[in-house]
C-alpha cells in the first residue's frame, strides 16, 4: 500500500505564518528601529504613494466646480469608494498569499512598516523641539507643516509665530498618534491587512482631494474640505473615531509614567474634547484648552513643552508595542 503524503499549511505561529499578531509585532519593532525604510527603496512602490497618485489623478479629472455641488459630492464619493475597494481587494489578495506560504509574511511586514508612522512622527517632533529651542523659527515652521498639516490649514501655518508653532506641534502630535499609530494598529487587528489598507488609504484620499491640499503640502480642515472631498473626509473621520478614543486613554496612561504630567487633568479633558488624543495630551501638559481642536494660546508652550509632549508620545508608543507583544504571548498561551 502506497504511503499517503499529506501537505498542510503551517500552523499559526510557525515561521510567523497565519499569525497576524506576530506579523504586527514584527512590523512595529522594525518601524521603531528603522522607520519607513520602504520610502528609501526605489524598487518597491510605497503604498501611500500609489494611493496618493491615483487619488490626485482622479481629483484633477473629476473635480470641476461647474458640475454643481451635488454632482461633486457624488463624484467624490465614487472616487473614495472605488479606491477604497481597490485597496481592500489588493490587501486581501496579498494577505491570502502571505498566510498560505512560509516566510511570505516578510512581504506583509514590509507593507505594514510604511503604514505605521510612530518613528517618523517622533523624529519630526524632536527636530521641531530643537529648532524652537535654538530660535530657528522657519525651520520649526517646516517641521510643524509635516507634523500638524492635518490639523491646521496650510495658510494658517504660514502665519504662526514661535508660540503658535509650539501649540500646533502639540496638537499635531496628538492627532498623528491617533491617526498614524493607533488607527493602523487597531484596524489591522480588527480586519487584518485589508483593514489597515482601508484606513490609511482613506486617510490619503481625504488629504489629497481636500480643498487646498496636495500630497506633502499639509492637511485639511474637515469642516471646510470642499464638496468633492466630502465623502472622503467623513469616512476618514469615522474610521478614526474609535482609535482616537483609544489613543486618548493610552496618552493618559503614558502620562502616569512621565514625571510632572497631569493624568487626572487629561482624564477630565476627555468629556469635552472633540479629539480625545489632543485633549488628553494638552491636559497631561496642563495647558489651557479651547472648544475647538487647537490648544489655547494662553500660556502657550515653548520648545520645552513640545519636548515634554514628545516624552508622553514616546511612552505611549512603547505601550502600543507592549500591548501587542502581551497579546501575542497570551494568544499562544505562554
Secondary structure as GFF3:
##gff-version 3
##sequence-region A 1 334
A	DSSP	three_ten_helix	14	16	.	.	.	ID=ss1
A	DSSP	alpha_helix	20	34	.	.	.	ID=ss2
A	DSSP	three_ten_helix	37	40	.	.	.	ID=ss3
A	DSSP	alpha_helix	47	62	.	.	.	ID=ss4
A	DSSP	three_ten_helix	65	67	.	.	.	ID=ss5
A	DSSP	alpha_helix	69	100	.	.	.	ID=ss6
A	DSSP	alpha_helix	105	113	.	.	.	ID=ss7
A	DSSP	alpha_helix	118	133	.	.	.	ID=ss8
A	DSSP	alpha_helix	137	147	.	.	.	ID=ss9
A	DSSP	alpha_helix	154	157	.	.	.	ID=ss10
A	DSSP	alpha_helix	162	176	.	.	.	ID=ss11
A	DSSP	pi_helix	177	182	.	.	.	ID=ss12
A	DSSP	alpha_helix	183	191	.	.	.	ID=ss13
A	DSSP	alpha_helix	193	209	.	.	.	ID=ss14
A	DSSP	three_ten_helix	222	224	.	.	.	ID=ss15
A	DSSP	alpha_helix	230	239	.	.	.	ID=ss16
A	DSSP	alpha_helix	241	256	.	.	.	ID=ss17
A	DSSP	alpha_helix	263	269	.	.	.	ID=ss18
A	DSSP	alpha_helix	276	284	.	.	.	ID=ss19
A	DSSP	alpha_helix	303	331	.	.	.	ID=ss20
###
